Structures are given as C-alpha cells and as structure tokens.
Amino acid sequence: MARIDAETLLPNDHLQEMVAAGEVTQVHRGQEYATAGDTFAIDGTEFEVIDTDQRRLGDLTDEDARAEGSADMEAYRERLQHAHEDFEWDETSEVVRHRFERAE
C-alpha cells in the first residue's frame, strides 16, 4: 500500500471532479499506475484503490463506460479519441483497470 498523488492515476481536473462527485469509480489506463490498497485524496476526500486488473479494450462493456463517466461504449470511444490525439481503438490493446472507492 502506498499513498499516491491523485494526478498520477487521474490525469486531469475534470476527471478528478467526476471521481469526487461519485460519477467515476474506475479508470482504464495503458499501464498500472496504482495497486490495490493504494490511497489518494481529492479536495480532502480520501479514496482507496480496491482492485486493478489487465483487460483488453474489446472486453469493455457499457457498464465499464458508465463507471468511467460515459453514457455507453460509443461515447467512451469518442471521449478517448478526443482526449488522445493519436489514439486508435484497437480491441486487442491491453489496458489496466483501476477500481476505487471512498475510503472509510
């Protein structure tokens, strides 16, 4: 277990605001930025990473998209393409899911 900066896992203010509001409970990244048990804070509210696992983009579901603040997978794909200039959706690309919750 380690204490990490929120920016390490959540790379922009908008995403951090969505996490603080409870609208985002997981994030997929290209590599592992935290492990289960790691903690971070957003505006004084503590969060704990409860799980990380390797997946492929093709395994993501509408439920995953909603947990990341998008309405569905189509909106999630569009968001990624907008956020990452050179991003190309490849269903075989490996990503790491980081799931987190407010710490008690």
Beta strands, then each sheet from edge to edge (+ up, - down):
strand 1: 26-29
strand 2: 39-42
strand 3: 45-56
strand 4: 94-102
sheet 1: 1+ 4- 3+ 2-
end
